[in-house]
Structure formats: C-alpha cells, structure tokens
Amino acid sequence: MIMSHEENTSGWDAIDQALQQLYGEQEPQHYGTAIPYMLGGPDPLDGISAYAVDTPMPHWHFVTYGFSELYDKEAEDASRSGYGFELTFRLTRAADETQPPAWALNLLQNMGRYVFSSGNLFQPGDYLDANGPICLNSDTLLTALAFVEDPDLPEQMTPNGAVQFIQMVGITCRELEMIQSWNTRGFLAACESYMPKYVTDLMRNSCADIPSVIQATERGIALDGSSTAILFIQQLGWEPARKKLLQKNIPAKLVLGAQQATLLCSILRSRIAKKATLSLIGTDVNIIFEAGDQPSIMETEREVRLIVNQQAVDELTGQLRPHACSFELPSLDKLQIEIVPTQIKDQEGNVIKTIG
C-alpha cells in the first residue's frame, strides 16, 4: 500500500524526537515551503526549525528538514536516510529578537540548492568559501563556512536510515586559510573557548589573531600536515612544453591566480612533507603535485602530474607570491610559473577587488 506524505512522516518524526530530547516541549518557530521543490517551488528544503536557546549565550539553533528522507523510503541505500544528514546552524540572538533573521533561513536553503543541484554532500570536516559575506550587505568578516558535528545532536537512526546532524560555522578568510593548511576539527577545537558551541557571531573578530590558536595551528600542521587533498581553482591553466626547430625550446607553463598563491604555498609544503599528494582541480585541467625523489612532469590530455622533491618545493614556495609575476623552476625542466591577477566579484558580477 502506498501512503501519502501526510500518512507517513516517520523520517520527519524521528528528527522531531531528537530535538524534543534536547529542548523538551519548547515549540520552535518553523518555516515550511508553500510549494514543494519537486513541483517547481523555489526552496529545496521542506522546512527549517529555529529554537531560541539561552546557553552558552542567547542564540538561534536552526535545524533543517529535507536532506534526509522525511517520508517514504526511496533511496536504495537502506543504511542512510537520503543524503544521510541534516544541517544545523547556531546564530547569536539579540535580547529583543523574537524572530530569527531571514538571511539565515535563506543561507540554509542555498545550501540545499547547492547539494540538490551538484550532488556534492557535506561531511564533518568540510569547508566552503562563500567568496563574500555569509550575510549579504553586512560588515561581517565571516566569508566562509566550516562544517562539524553538532555538539548537542548525535547521529540518529530513523526508519529510513541514519541521519547525522552537521553544524555550519561562520569563519573568516584567514581562519579558512588556517583550516586549509591544517584541518577543520583541529582548528575549531583550538577556537572552542572563544566560540562556545560554535555559535556564529557576525560581529566577532577573527580567531586567526589569537596567539593560542596560532600556536595550536602551527603545532597541528607540523604534526598532522594538511588534510586538504584537493583545491578547486578557477584560475588554473597549463601550456605544454614546445620544441621549435633551430630555436630555443619553450618550457611548459603553469598559470595560477594570485588569490591562491599564498594558500598553495602553505598547503603544498605541508602535504609534500608528509608524502601526500595535492590536486588542483580546474575547469580544463587537473594539476597533481606528488612527492618523489626525482622531479619530473607527466602529462595526459586532462591531467598533469608534477613529481616534486624538497628542492622543487623550495623553489616554488620561495617565489610564489600573491602578485602578478613569472618565474621558472630549474629543477622541473625549467617549468615556468605565471601568476595572474584575481578579480573578486559581488553577486551582480561587479569587480569589487583585484588581487595581484
């Protein structure tokens, strides 16, 4: 017998039960969708609940409904409900605030659009660069998001499979760079005393300036290396070496945007020191750095593998700077590196900043 959504809400009920164990009989403010996404509605998530919480500071605790299977079981994977997670988000709440801000609801729906359209799933330890303020038209320094297990909501088993609650945390650009150079969980743990429960505060200063956080990050990088195995880079190009008759051979050229130069330095040193690869994923080509004794270049149609030793890494990181320039790596067949300016654009496509 096929039941309607109104008759079978077992997945939804399981989330409600988990929240009831946490918040008792508190009635959240719930925001549903008038037109289901599958019928052409604009919002992919079926609903978002917001709880008013007073500890460790007044804040809103948002919880999504829609990444997991809320109704009948449809996915083949019986162990996991839908995408296997729901998102949560904690945001500071003013004393006189009776309604959660609309921008936070829109942010969560945007996360839904990203997952539903791309198929890319969020996991604890992930991060996402928003390329601008997470709250548009605000003066916040928070321009990226980190993802970690919600500290109060453990994974739940539902009739449709397991659901993990993953909390989004607003972070600054410099904090993102420190996470990329080390790892998300380690960095957030170092910041926990300054961000209890990882509550997002739009007006906070960056933890990247706190000595204890800097020291913990430096120790973590030295001990663990970087967990960043892949960097998605828009400004990434490759020109193969060319041989000209009776003329000087032209070396291969790697083109990078200035915005990624400093970050690449830090991550590459950390990855290669631990004998781990680093993949740069571009629109037209993928560049893979791999540790090896003898530097070399191996090319295929879509992929370039750069085997590098400590000398090659030193040559690269010694000259890699966030400004337009060009230089060669002698140890890699005189590989030419060209750094080109990066243009930062707003939501309307207007250039608001140029790096390099």
C-alpha positions as CSV (number, residue, x, y, z in Angstrom):
1,M,0.0,0.0,0.0
2,I,1.4,3.4,-1.0
3,M,1.0,6.0,1.7
4,S,0.9,9.8,1.2
5,H,3.4,12.2,2.9
6,E,0.6,13.1,5.3
7,E,0.2,9.5,6.3
8,N,3.9,8.6,6.6
9,T,6.1,11.2,8.3
10,S,8.4,8.7,10.0
11,G,11.7,10.4,9.0
12,W,10.4,13.8,10.0
13,D,9.1,12.5,13.3
14,A,12.5,11.0,14.1
15,I,14.1,14.4,13.8
16,D,11.4,15.9,16.0
17,Q,12.0,13.3,18.6
18,A,15.7,14.0,18.7
19,L,15.0,17.7,19.2
20,Q,12.4,17.0,21.8
21,Q,15.0,15.1,23.8
22,L,17.2,18.2,23.6
23,Y,14.6,21.0,24.1
24,G,11.7,19.3,25.8
25,E,8.3,20.9,25.0
26,Q,9.7,24.1,23.5
27,E,7.8,24.9,20.3
28,P,10.3,26.0,17.7
29,Q,9.5,28.6,15.1
30,H,9.1,26.5,11.9
31,Y,9.3,27.7,8.3
32,G,7.9,25.4,5.7
33,T,7.6,25.6,1.9
34,A,4.3,26.5,0.3
35,I,5.2,24.7,-3.0
36,P,7.3,21.5,-2.9
37,Y,10.6,21.7,-4.7
38,M,9.7,18.7,-6.9
39,L,6.6,20.7,-8.1
40,G,8.6,23.7,-9.1
41,G,8.9,25.5,-5.7
42,P,12.0,27.7,-5.1
43,D,13.1,26.1,-1.8
44,P,14.6,22.6,-1.8
45,L,14.2,22.0,1.9
46,D,10.8,21.1,3.2
47,G,11.3,23.0,6.4
48,I,13.6,24.7,8.9
49,S,13.0,24.9,12.6
50,A,14.6,27.6,14.8
51,Y,14.9,27.1,18.6
52,A,15.6,30.0,21.0
53,V,18.5,28.9,23.2
54,D,20.0,30.8,26.2
55,T,23.2,28.9,26.8
56,P,26.2,29.3,26.5
57,M,24.8,32.6,25.1
58,P,21.5,33.6,23.6
59,H,21.3,32.2,20.1
60,W,19.1,30.6,17.5
61,H,19.6,26.9,16.8
62,F,18.4,26.2,13.3
63,V,17.7,22.6,12.1
64,T,16.8,21.6,8.5
65,Y,14.3,19.1,7.3
66,G,14.9,17.8,3.7
67,F,18.4,16.5,3.2
68,S,17.2,13.2,4.7
69,E,14.1,11.1,3.7
70,L,11.3,12.6,5.7
71,Y,8.5,10.4,4.3
72,D,8.6,7.1,2.5
73,K,11.9,5.3,1.9
74,E,13.0,5.9,-1.7
75,A,16.8,5.6,-1.9
76,E,18.4,2.2,-2.4
77,D,20.9,2.6,0.5
78,A,19.0,1.2,3.5
79,S,21.7,2.3,5.9
80,R,21.4,6.0,5.2
81,S,18.3,8.3,5.0
82,G,18.5,10.3,1.8
83,Y,21.8,12.2,1.8
84,G,22.4,11.0,5.3
85,F,22.5,14.3,7.1
86,E,20.6,17.4,8.1
87,L,22.3,20.8,8.6
88,T,22.2,22.9,11.8
89,F,23.3,26.4,12.4
90,R,23.7,28.4,15.6
91,L,23.5,32.2,15.3
92,T,23.7,34.8,18.1
93,R,20.3,36.2,19.2
94,A,19.7,39.8,20.4
95,A,17.8,40.3,23.7
96,D,14.9,41.8,21.9
97,E,14.9,39.5,18.9
98,T,11.7,37.4,18.6
99,Q,12.1,36.2,15.1
100,P,15.1,34.6,13.5
101,P,16.7,36.6,10.7
102,A,15.5,35.7,7.2
103,W,19.1,35.7,5.8
104,A,20.0,32.7,7.9
105,L,17.0,30.8,6.5
106,N,18.0,31.8,3.0
107,L,21.5,30.6,3.7
108,L,20.3,27.2,4.7
109,Q,18.1,27.0,1.6
110,N,21.0,28.0,-0.5
111,M,23.0,25.1,0.9
112,G,20.1,22.9,-0.1
113,R,20.2,24.3,-3.7
114,Y,23.9,23.6,-3.8
115,V,23.6,20.0,-2.7
116,F,20.5,19.2,-4.8
117,S,22.0,20.7,-8.0
118,S,25.6,19.5,-7.6
119,G,25.2,16.2,-5.8
120,N,28.1,17.2,-3.6
121,L,27.4,16.2,0.0
122,F,28.6,17.9,3.2
123,Q,30.6,16.0,5.8
124,P,32.0,17.0,9.2
125,G,35.5,18.5,8.5
126,D,34.4,20.1,5.2
127,Y,34.6,23.9,4.5
128,L,33.1,26.2,1.8
129,D,34.3,29.6,0.7
130,A,31.4,31.9,0.2
131,N,33.5,34.4,-1.7
132,G,31.8,37.2,0.2
133,P,30.0,37.9,3.5
134,I,27.8,35.0,4.6
135,C,25.2,37.7,5.4
136,L,25.0,39.9,2.3
137,N,25.3,43.7,2.8
138,S,26.7,43.3,6.3
139,D,30.1,44.4,7.7
140,T,30.9,40.9,8.9
141,L,34.4,39.4,8.5
142,L,32.8,35.9,8.1
143,T,33.1,34.9,4.4
144,A,33.3,31.1,4.6
145,L,31.7,28.2,6.3
146,A,33.1,25.2,8.2
147,F,31.2,22.0,9.0
148,V,31.5,20.0,12.1
149,E,29.3,17.5,14.1
150,D,26.6,19.3,16.0
151,P,27.8,19.2,19.7
152,D,24.3,18.5,21.0
153,L,22.7,16.3,18.3
154,P,24.3,12.9,17.9
155,E,23.6,10.7,14.8
156,Q,20.0,9.3,14.8
157,M,18.7,6.1,13.5
158,T,15.4,6.6,11.7
159,P,13.1,4.2,9.9
160,N,14.7,5.4,6.7
161,G,18.3,5.0,7.8
162,A,20.9,7.0,9.7
163,V,20.9,10.8,9.9
164,Q,23.9,12.9,11.0
165,F,23.4,16.5,12.2
166,I,26.2,18.7,10.7
167,Q,26.6,22.2,12.1
168,M,27.6,25.1,9.8
169,V,30.0,27.6,11.4
170,G,30.8,31.0,10.0
171,I,34.5,31.7,9.6
172,T,36.8,34.4,8.3
173,C,39.0,34.3,5.3
174,R,42.1,33.9,7.4
175,E,40.6,31.2,9.5
176,L,39.7,29.4,6.3
177,E,43.3,29.5,5.2
178,M,44.4,28.1,8.6
179,I,41.9,25.3,8.3
180,Q,43.1,24.5,4.8
181,S,46.7,24.4,6.0
182,W,45.7,22.1,8.9
183,N,42.2,20.6,9.3
184,T,38.7,21.8,10.3
185,R,38.2,19.8,13.5
186,G,41.6,20.7,14.9
187,F,41.2,24.4,14.2
188,L,37.7,24.7,15.6
189,A,38.7,22.8,18.7
190,A,41.5,25.4,19.2
191,C,38.9,28.1,18.9
192,E,36.2,26.5,21.1
193,S,36.8,28.6,24.2
194,Y,36.3,31.7,22.0
195,M,33.3,30.2,20.2
196,P,31.3,28.1,22.7
197,K,29.1,25.6,20.9
198,Y,30.5,27.1,17.7
199,V,27.8,29.8,17.7
200,T,28.2,32.1,14.7
201,D,28.5,35.8,15.7
202,L,28.6,38.1,12.6
203,M,30.4,40.8,14.6
204,R,33.2,38.8,16.1
205,N,36.9,39.3,15.4
206,S,39.0,36.7,13.7
207,C,40.4,33.9,15.9
208,A,43.4,33.9,13.5
209,D,44.9,36.7,15.6
210,I,44.8,34.8,18.9
211,P,48.2,33.6,20.0
212,S,47.0,30.3,21.4
213,V,45.1,29.5,18.2
214,I,48.1,30.4,16.1
215,Q,50.3,28.1,18.2
216,A,47.9,25.2,18.1
217,T,47.6,25.5,14.3
218,E,51.4,25.6,13.9
219,R,51.7,22.5,16.1
220,G,49.0,20.8,14.2
221,I,50.4,21.5,10.8
222,A,53.8,20.2,12.0
223,L,52.3,17.0,13.5
224,D,49.5,16.2,11.1
225,G,50.2,18.1,7.9
226,S,47.3,19.4,5.9
227,S,44.1,17.5,5.4
228,T,43.4,19.4,2.2
229,A,44.0,17.0,-0.6
230,I,42.0,18.9,-3.3
231,L,41.8,22.6,-4.2
232,F,39.2,23.7,-6.7
233,I,40.8,26.6,-8.6
234,Q,39.0,28.7,-11.3
235,Q,42.2,30.4,-12.5
236,L,44.3,27.3,-13.4
237,G,45.9,26.7,-16.8
238,W,48.6,24.6,-18.4
239,E,50.6,25.1,-21.6
240,P,52.7,22.0,-22.6
241,A,56.4,22.5,-23.5
242,R,57.0,23.2,-27.2
243,K,60.0,22.4,-29.3
244,K,60.9,24.7,-32.1
245,L,63.2,23.8,-35.0
246,L,66.5,25.7,-34.7
247,Q,65.2,27.7,-31.8
248,K,65.2,27.6,-28.0
249,N,62.7,25.1,-26.6
250,I,59.8,26.7,-24.8
251,P,59.2,25.2,-21.3
252,A,55.8,24.1,-20.0
253,K,53.8,26.8,-18.2
254,L,51.6,26.6,-15.1
255,V,49.2,29.5,-14.7
256,L,47.7,30.3,-11.3
257,G,45.5,33.1,-9.9
258,A,47.1,35.4,-7.3
259,Q,44.4,34.7,-4.8
260,Q,45.6,31.1,-4.4
261,A,49.3,31.8,-4.3
262,T,49.8,32.1,-0.6
263,L,47.4,29.3,0.3
264,L,49.1,26.9,-2.2
265,C,52.5,27.7,-0.6
266,S,51.3,26.6,2.9
267,I,49.4,23.5,1.8
268,L,52.0,22.2,-0.7
269,R,54.8,22.4,1.9
270,S,52.6,20.5,4.4
271,R,51.3,17.9,2.0
272,I,54.7,17.0,0.4
273,A,56.4,16.9,3.8
274,K,54.0,14.1,4.7
275,K,54.5,12.4,1.3
276,A,50.8,13.2,0.4
277,T,49.5,14.4,-2.9
278,L,47.8,17.8,-3.6
279,S,45.4,18.0,-6.5
280,L,44.5,21.4,-8.1
281,I,41.2,20.9,-10.0
282,G,40.5,23.5,-12.7
283,T,37.9,23.9,-15.5
284,D,40.1,22.5,-18.2
285,V,42.9,20.7,-16.5
286,N,43.9,19.0,-13.2
287,I,47.4,19.5,-11.7
288,I,48.6,16.9,-9.2
289,F,51.6,17.5,-7.1
290,E,53.2,14.3,-5.8
291,A,56.3,13.7,-3.6
292,G,59.2,11.9,-5.3
293,D,63.0,11.7,-5.3
294,Q,63.4,12.8,-8.9
295,P,61.4,15.9,-10.1
296,S,59.6,15.2,-13.4
297,I,56.5,16.2,-15.4
298,M,54.0,13.6,-16.7
299,E,51.1,14.8,-19.0
300,T,47.9,13.4,-20.3
301,E,45.0,15.1,-22.1
302,R,43.2,16.2,-18.9
303,E,45.8,15.7,-16.2
304,V,49.4,16.9,-15.4
305,R,51.3,15.2,-12.6
306,L,54.2,17.1,-11.2
307,I,56.7,14.9,-9.2
308,V,58.5,17.2,-6.8
309,N,61.2,16.8,-4.1
310,Q,62.1,19.2,-1.4
311,Q,64.3,21.3,-3.7
312,A,61.4,21.8,-6.2
313,V,59.0,22.7,-3.4
314,D,61.5,25.2,-2.0
315,E,62.0,26.8,-5.5
316,L,58.2,27.1,-5.9
317,T,57.3,28.4,-2.4
318,G,60.3,30.7,-2.3
319,Q,58.9,32.7,-5.2
320,L,55.1,32.1,-5.0
321,R,53.5,35.4,-4.0
322,P,50.0,36.9,-4.4
323,H,51.0,39.4,-7.2
324,A,51.4,39.1,-10.9
325,C,54.7,37.7,-11.9
326,S,56.5,35.0,-13.8
327,F,59.4,32.7,-12.8
328,E,61.0,29.3,-13.6
329,L,61.6,26.2,-11.6
330,P,65.0,25.0,-12.6
331,S,64.6,21.5,-11.1
332,L,61.4,20.8,-13.1
333,D,62.7,21.1,-16.7
334,K,62.6,24.9,-16.2
335,L,58.9,24.9,-15.7
336,Q,57.5,28.4,-16.0
337,I,55.0,29.6,-13.3
338,E,52.8,32.6,-14.2
339,I,50.8,34.3,-11.5
340,V,47.9,36.4,-12.9
341,P,45.6,38.9,-11.1
342,T,42.5,37.6,-9.5
343,Q,39.3,39.7,-9.7
344,I,36.8,39.3,-6.8
345,K,33.2,40.0,-7.9
346,D,30.0,40.6,-6.0
347,Q,26.7,38.8,-6.5
348,E,25.9,41.0,-9.5
349,G,29.3,40.3,-11.2
350,N,30.8,43.7,-10.4
351,V,34.6,43.7,-9.7
352,I,35.0,44.8,-6.1
353,K,38.6,43.9,-5.5
354,T,41.7,42.9,-7.6
355,I,44.4,40.7,-6.0
356,G,47.8,40.9,-7.7
